[in-house]
Amino acid sequence: MQRPFLIVEAYARLLWYDVFMSRHDLAALCHKIKRIPLRSRVKSRFCTTDIDSALSTACAFYPRQVLCLQHSAVLVQMLRARGSAAKLVIGTQTLPFKAHAWVEMNGEILNDRLASRETFQILEVL
């Protein structure tokens, strides 16, 4: 019965993101994410899929639409809190202009379609 705790944590982190971004900009978010240490894999009770699934469930009940940056920032925070070396990747597409964020770990995209690397030019890896 640990999964409900993950959903509550994910929901709380979604709330934190909204409050944080109402007072700060993208640069401050990037700085905050960079300060979370990247560690080699530490044994965790939860697998990456459990955490991503809990976050998706929390997003379904969240009163606002959760966009890619919020989802990815929260996922990175939750994974790094458990010792994973997850990275937040931000990319853009020029024509038509579009920005997108996703999470990678060990070169594998966790929360998005594989085409992201081909579609978007990577601007920042946090």
Secondary structure, 3 states (H helix, E strand, C coil): CCHHHHHHHHHHHHHHHHHHHHHCCHHHHHHHHHCCCCCCCCCCCCCHHHHHHHHHHHHHHCCCCCCHHHHHHHHHHHHHHCCCCCEEEEEEECCCCEEEEEEEECCEECCCCCCHHHHCEEEEEC
